[in-house]
Amino acid sequence: MTLKREIDLIGACFGWGAQRRESESAPELLFEGRLEDRLNHAGICSNREVIQPLLRAKDTFIPVGPKTLPLLHDMISKLSKSVRASLEKNNLPLVIGGDHSIAIGTWSAVYENLRQTSSKNNGGDMGLLWIDAHLDAHTPETTPSKAYHGMPLAALLGYGEKSLVEHLSKNVKLQPENTFLLGVRSWEIEEYDLLKDLGVTVYTMENIRQRSFKSCFREAVIKIESQTKSYGLTIDLDAFDPGVAPGVGSPAQNGLYPEEVFEALSGFGTRSGLMAMEIVEYNPERDREGKTMRLLEDLVHCLLVEKPGFKK
């Protein structure tokens, strides 16, 4: 398969959903680098947009929790508008965060687009592949940190802060059987129990070390393509081991390595059922010698440029 769609690179400069907020500068730094030159060299046509928050965290302080909620509402509203516009042009949105709370905007937009274009008039057949060290399935009642970047998956599944759950519509955006997490190794029992009770598929790092990332990812993709009309991919860079990706806000030891992930994801953006992609949580203040930035650039290039790798 070859990439037949234009790529819309959408930068969401948002860090208010996290305890450490330097990820708000990640999209601008990425777009100032060599990424677009690499894509152009590969013959990939891309457009660029940068979405700014109401306030930059570098300029003011707001404590973690409900006081940041209006800022999150503003960002996900802007982001959803951009993602929907991209999809309406039959382009492929690639969202660059920012912290993972922005996923509420990205995937609510994909859901609404799918719902409005589906003959069934429902978006229940949207699937999501979620690569992350964490479950991101807290609610305001269970979270120890009060940070919204630990809640987006729960919100998309219909649990948590009402205004986030009902972003764009009152419909539940994501069904448990169409949700697949990979690389998980850090969680609290409350969010683990929620996903277990719902029946969400979780491939922990223990599973991946037993079977390989490629095997687990292949299995998830085969299931998601058999169960859904369209699906997306969201990647939190903290899924990678801190030794190769130090520039993240919430590092967790014993993670994934680029060679195993890139082998499975090579050219993944060419798949016909893929609606959108998202990469989040690059924190440049914690990076070392640009190591994580280069990984991010390589990951984008890997997703969009087909090489021998995953095949159904």
ZIQUIJO-V634574 format. One record per run of one state. SS is the DSSP state (alpha for helix, beta for strand, coil for the rest). FROM is the first residue (numbers start at 1). TO is the last residue. If there is no record, write none. Layout:
BEGIN
ss = <SS,SS>
from = <FROM,FROM>
to = <TO,TO>
END
This chain:
BEGIN
ss = <coil,beta,coil,alpha,coil,alpha,coil,beta,coil,alpha,coil,beta,coil,alpha,coil,beta,coil,beta,coil,alpha,coil,alpha,coil,alpha,coil,alpha,beta,coil,beta,coil,alpha,coil,beta,alpha,coil,alpha,coil,beta,alpha,beta,coil,beta,coil,beta,coil,alpha,coil,alpha,coil,beta,coil,beta,coil,alpha,coil,alpha,coil>
from = <1,7,14,22,33,35,42,46,53,66,89,92,98,100,118,126,132,134,135,148,151,152,157,162,166,176,179,185,186,187,189,199,201,205,212,213,228,230,237,240,241,248,249,256,257,258,266,268,271,274,281,282,283,284,287,291,305>
to = <6,13,21,32,34,41,45,52,65,88,91,97,99,117,125,131,133,134,147,150,151,156,161,165,175,178,184,185,186,188,198,200,204,211,212,227,229,236,239,240,247,248,255,256,257,265,267,270,273,280,281,282,283,286,290,304,312>
END
